[in-house]
Amino acid sequence: MIISVLLGALMGWIAGKLMGSEGGFIRNILLGLAGSAVGNYVASSLGVGATNSLGSILIGVGGACLLILLGRWLFGK
Protein backbone atom coordinates (compact mmCIF):
# COMPACT_ATOMS: atom_id res chain seq x y z
CA MET A 1 0.00 0.00 0.00
CA ILE A 2 2.76 2.45 0.93
CA ILE A 3 4.68 1.60 -2.24
CA SER A 4 1.56 2.22 -4.36
CA VAL A 5 1.08 5.65 -2.78
CA LEU A 6 4.74 6.55 -3.29
CA LEU A 7 4.66 5.36 -6.90
CA GLY A 8 1.46 7.34 -7.42
CA ALA A 9 3.16 10.44 -6.05
CA LEU A 10 6.13 9.85 -8.34
CA MET A 11 3.92 9.41 -11.41
CA GLY A 12 1.91 12.52 -10.54
CA TRP A 13 5.06 14.54 -9.95
CA ILE A 14 6.61 13.46 -13.27
CA ALA A 15 3.38 14.24 -15.14
CA GLY A 16 3.17 17.64 -13.46
CA LYS A 17 6.73 18.47 -14.50
CA LEU A 18 6.14 17.30 -18.07
CA MET A 19 2.92 19.31 -18.37
CA GLY A 20 4.19 22.40 -16.52
CA SER A 21 1.61 21.98 -13.77
CA GLU A 22 2.05 22.78 -10.09
CA GLY A 23 0.66 20.85 -7.18
CA GLY A 24 1.39 19.49 -3.76
CA PHE A 25 2.15 16.02 -2.50
CA ILE A 26 -1.50 15.00 -2.03
CA ARG A 27 -2.44 16.24 -5.49
CA ASN A 28 0.46 14.30 -7.00
CA ILE A 29 -0.63 11.12 -5.21
CA LEU A 30 -4.22 11.46 -6.43
CA LEU A 31 -3.15 12.42 -9.93
CA GLY A 32 -0.69 9.53 -10.15
CA LEU A 33 -3.15 6.91 -8.86
CA ALA A 34 -6.00 8.13 -11.07
CA GLY A 35 -3.60 8.54 -13.98
CA SER A 36 -2.49 4.96 -13.57
CA ALA A 37 -6.08 3.75 -13.87
CA VAL A 38 -6.74 5.96 -16.91
CA GLY A 39 -3.42 4.99 -18.52
CA ASN A 40 -4.07 1.28 -18.03
CA TYR A 41 -7.57 1.63 -19.52
CA VAL A 42 -6.30 3.54 -22.57
CA ALA A 43 -3.32 1.22 -23.05
CA SER A 44 -5.44 -1.93 -22.85
CA SER A 45 -7.95 -0.38 -25.28
CA LEU A 46 -5.07 0.10 -27.71
CA GLY A 47 -3.78 -3.43 -27.13
CA VAL A 48 -0.66 -2.26 -25.26
CA GLY A 49 0.45 -3.62 -21.93
CA ALA A 50 3.34 -3.12 -19.54
CA THR A 51 5.74 -6.01 -19.09
CA ASN A 52 7.77 -4.49 -16.24
CA SER A 53 7.70 -1.77 -13.59
CA LEU A 54 9.13 0.90 -15.89
CA GLY A 55 6.37 0.26 -18.41
CA SER A 56 3.75 0.55 -15.69
CA ILE A 57 5.21 3.86 -14.54
CA LEU A 58 5.28 5.20 -18.11
CA ILE A 59 1.65 4.19 -18.66
CA GLY A 60 0.70 5.82 -15.35
CA VAL A 61 2.53 9.03 -16.24
CA GLY A 62 0.81 9.08 -19.63
CA GLY A 63 -2.58 8.67 -17.97
CA ALA A 64 -1.80 11.44 -15.49
CA CYS A 65 -0.78 13.72 -18.37
CA LEU A 66 -4.12 12.96 -20.02
CA LEU A 67 -5.92 13.92 -16.81
CA ILE A 68 -4.00 17.20 -16.58
CA LEU A 69 -4.87 17.95 -20.21
CA LEU A 70 -8.53 17.11 -19.60
CA GLY A 71 -8.57 19.34 -16.52
CA ARG A 72 -7.14 22.22 -18.55
CA TRP A 73 -9.77 21.77 -21.24
CA LEU A 74 -12.61 21.63 -18.72
CA PHE A 75 -11.51 24.29 -16.25
CA GLY A 76 -8.97 26.39 -18.15
CA LYS A 77 -5.56 27.25 -16.82
MODELLER restraints for C-alpha pairs under 7 A, 6 or more apart:
rsr = mdl.restraints
at = mdl.atoms
rsr.add(forms.Gaussian(group=physical.xy_distance, feature=features.Distance(at['CA:5:A'], at['CA:29:A']), mean=6.23, stdev=0.5))
rsr.add(forms.Gaussian(group=physical.xy_distance, feature=features.Distance(at['CA:8:A'], at['CA:29:A']), mean=4.85, stdev=0.5))
rsr.add(forms.Gaussian(group=physical.xy_distance, feature=features.Distance(at['CA:8:A'], at['CA:32:A']), mean=4.11, stdev=0.5))
rsr.add(forms.Gaussian(group=physical.xy_distance, feature=features.Distance(at['CA:8:A'], at['CA:33:A']), mean=4.84, stdev=0.5))
rsr.add(forms.Gaussian(group=physical.xy_distance, feature=features.Distance(at['CA:9:A'], at['CA:25:A']), mean=6.69, stdev=0.5))
rsr.add(forms.Gaussian(group=physical.xy_distance, feature=features.Distance(at['CA:9:A'], at['CA:28:A']), mean=4.81, stdev=0.5))
rsr.add(forms.Gaussian(group=physical.xy_distance, feature=features.Distance(at['CA:9:A'], at['CA:29:A']), mean=3.94, stdev=0.5))
rsr.add(forms.Gaussian(group=physical.xy_distance, feature=features.Distance(at['CA:9:A'], at['CA:32:A']), mean=5.70, stdev=0.5))
rsr.add(forms.Gaussian(group=physical.xy_distance, feature=features.Distance(at['CA:11:A'], at['CA:32:A']), mean=4.79, stdev=0.5))
rsr.add(forms.Gaussian(group=physical.xy_distance, feature=features.Distance(at['CA:11:A'], at['CA:57:A']), mean=6.50, stdev=0.5))
rsr.add(forms.Gaussian(group=physical.xy_distance, feature=features.Distance(at['CA:11:A'], at['CA:60:A']), mean=6.22, stdev=0.5))
rsr.add(forms.Gaussian(group=physical.xy_distance, feature=features.Distance(at['CA:11:A'], at['CA:61:A']), mean=5.03, stdev=0.5))
rsr.add(forms.Gaussian(group=physical.xy_distance, feature=features.Distance(at['CA:12:A'], at['CA:28:A']), mean=4.22, stdev=0.5))
rsr.add(forms.Gaussian(group=physical.xy_distance, feature=features.Distance(at['CA:12:A'], at['CA:29:A']), mean=6.07, stdev=0.5))
rsr.add(forms.Gaussian(group=physical.xy_distance, feature=features.Distance(at['CA:12:A'], at['CA:31:A']), mean=5.10, stdev=0.5))
rsr.add(forms.Gaussian(group=physical.xy_distance, feature=features.Distance(at['CA:12:A'], at['CA:32:A']), mean=3.98, stdev=0.5))
rsr.add(forms.Gaussian(group=physical.xy_distance, feature=features.Distance(at['CA:12:A'], at['CA:61:A']), mean=6.71, stdev=0.5))
rsr.add(forms.Gaussian(group=physical.xy_distance, feature=features.Distance(at['CA:12:A'], at['CA:64:A']), mean=6.27, stdev=0.5))
rsr.add(forms.Gaussian(group=physical.xy_distance, feature=features.Distance(at['CA:13:A'], at['CA:28:A']), mean=5.47, stdev=0.5))
rsr.add(forms.Gaussian(group=physical.xy_distance, feature=features.Distance(at['CA:14:A'], at['CA:61:A']), mean=6.71, stdev=0.5))
rsr.add(forms.Gaussian(group=physical.xy_distance, feature=features.Distance(at['CA:15:A'], at['CA:61:A']), mean=5.39, stdev=0.5))
rsr.add(forms.Gaussian(group=physical.xy_distance, feature=features.Distance(at['CA:15:A'], at['CA:64:A']), mean=5.89, stdev=0.5))
rsr.add(forms.Gaussian(group=physical.xy_distance, feature=features.Distance(at['CA:15:A'], at['CA:65:A']), mean=5.29, stdev=0.5))
rsr.add(forms.Gaussian(group=physical.xy_distance, feature=features.Distance(at['CA:16:A'], at['CA:22:A']), mean=6.25, stdev=0.5))
rsr.add(forms.Gaussian(group=physical.xy_distance, feature=features.Distance(at['CA:19:A'], at['CA:65:A']), mean=6.71, stdev=0.5))
rsr.add(forms.Gaussian(group=physical.xy_distance, feature=features.Distance(at['CA:31:A'], at['CA:64:A']), mean=5.81, stdev=0.5))
rsr.add(forms.Gaussian(group=physical.xy_distance, feature=features.Distance(at['CA:32:A'], at['CA:60:A']), mean=6.54, stdev=0.5))
rsr.add(forms.Gaussian(group=physical.xy_distance, feature=features.Distance(at['CA:32:A'], at['CA:61:A']), mean=6.91, stdev=0.5))
rsr.add(forms.Gaussian(group=physical.xy_distance, feature=features.Distance(at['CA:32:A'], at['CA:64:A']), mean=5.78, stdev=0.5))
rsr.add(forms.Gaussian(group=physical.xy_distance, feature=features.Distance(at['CA:34:A'], at['CA:64:A']), mean=6.94, stdev=0.5))
rsr.add(forms.Gaussian(group=physical.xy_distance, feature=features.Distance(at['CA:35:A'], at['CA:60:A']), mean=5.26, stdev=0.5))
rsr.add(forms.Gaussian(group=physical.xy_distance, feature=features.Distance(at['CA:35:A'], at['CA:61:A']), mean=6.56, stdev=0.5))
rsr.add(forms.Gaussian(group=physical.xy_distance, feature=features.Distance(at['CA:35:A'], at['CA:63:A']), mean=4.12, stdev=0.5))
rsr.add(forms.Gaussian(group=physical.xy_distance, feature=features.Distance(at['CA:35:A'], at['CA:64:A']), mean=3.74, stdev=0.5))
rsr.add(forms.Gaussian(group=physical.xy_distance, feature=features.Distance(at['CA:35:A'], at['CA:67:A']), mean=6.50, stdev=0.5))
rsr.add(forms.Gaussian(group=physical.xy_distance, feature=features.Distance(at['CA:36:A'], at['CA:59:A']), mean=6.60, stdev=0.5))
rsr.add(forms.Gaussian(group=physical.xy_distance, feature=features.Distance(at['CA:36:A'], at['CA:60:A']), mean=3.75, stdev=0.5))
rsr.add(forms.Gaussian(group=physical.xy_distance, feature=features.Distance(at['CA:36:A'], at['CA:61:A']), mean=6.99, stdev=0.5))
rsr.add(forms.Gaussian(group=physical.xy_distance, feature=features.Distance(at['CA:36:A'], at['CA:63:A']), mean=5.75, stdev=0.5))
rsr.add(forms.Gaussian(group=physical.xy_distance, feature=features.Distance(at['CA:36:A'], at['CA:64:A']), mean=6.79, stdev=0.5))
rsr.add(forms.Gaussian(group=physical.xy_distance, feature=features.Distance(at['CA:38:A'], at['CA:63:A']), mean=5.08, stdev=0.5))
rsr.add(forms.Gaussian(group=physical.xy_distance, feature=features.Distance(at['CA:39:A'], at['CA:59:A']), mean=5.14, stdev=0.5))
rsr.add(forms.Gaussian(group=physical.xy_distance, feature=features.Distance(at['CA:39:A'], at['CA:60:A']), mean=5.27, stdev=0.5))
rsr.add(forms.Gaussian(group=physical.xy_distance, feature=features.Distance(at['CA:39:A'], at['CA:62:A']), mean=5.99, stdev=0.5))
rsr.add(forms.Gaussian(group=physical.xy_distance, feature=features.Distance(at['CA:39:A'], at['CA:63:A']), mean=3.82, stdev=0.5))
rsr.add(forms.Gaussian(group=physical.xy_distance, feature=features.Distance(at['CA:40:A'], at['CA:59:A']), mean=6.45, stdev=0.5))
rsr.add(forms.Gaussian(group=physical.xy_distance, feature=features.Distance(at['CA:43:A'], at['CA:49:A']), mean=6.24, stdev=0.5))
rsr.add(forms.Gaussian(group=physical.xy_distance, feature=features.Distance(at['CA:50:A'], at['CA:56:A']), mean=5.34, stdev=0.5))
